[in-house]
Amino acid sequence: VLGLSLTILLGFTFNGSFILNLSWPTIICTALAIVLTTLVTFTMSFCIGLLSFWVSDIWALDSLFWASRGFLGGAILPISFIPGVFQKAVEFLPFRYTFSFPVEVYLGKISSPDFIGSSLIAVFWIVTFLLLYKLMWERGRKAYVCFGR
C-alpha cells in the first residue's frame, strides 16, 4: 500500500512523464517474483535465526546477512555493474532473489525463458533453506541451552 501510494504520488509529481509498465504478463510475473523473493528472504532469515541455537549473539551474523543482501542482491549496486565472472556467480547466489529479481522482471530485463530459469533457481534456494531449516531445527532442539533464572 505504501509503495503504491508513493508510486501514484511520483506519477503526479512527474506530471505524466512517469511511465508504469502495466501489461498483464508483467504484472503476473512481477507478482510471482515478489512471492518468490519473499519466500527466499524469509527462509534465509529463518535459518540465520536458528543459528542462535549454537551462537549466543546472533546480531553480527544478521548484520552480515543484511549487508550481503544489500550489496549482492542489487539494492546498493545493480548486479549489472558487477564484472563478468562474478556477475554469473552472483546471479546464482540466493541474494539476487531477495531484492533484484522482481525489479528486473518489472523492468523487462528478464525474458520469458530467463524468467522461468530464474524462478527455478529461486525455488531451488527456497527448498534448500527449508531442508536446512529442518536439519537445523532437529539438531538445534537437542543443543538448546537456556540462560537466566
C-alpha angles and dihedrals in degrees: 000000000000091000093049093048090048090050091051091048090051090048091057092042094054090046099230097319089101105092122201120204099225106162114137096241090052093048093049095045092046091050090050090048090051091052091050091046091051092050094047092049093046096048092046092048091047092054090049089051090052089059085077087081087073104022120057095203111044096168096096093050091048091050090049089051094052092045090050090047091053096048103033093033094059099249095115100026124016112249089234088069092061113098119260108267093037091047091059090051092047090050089060097043116094093244093078088059092056096064121345101054100073091041091053090048092050093048091050094242091129119067123213096265091045090048091055092047092047091047090052090051089051090050088049090056092046091052091044093053092045090053090046089050092054091049093046092046094051094047094037094056088057093047096045115131122182125216124203138045 
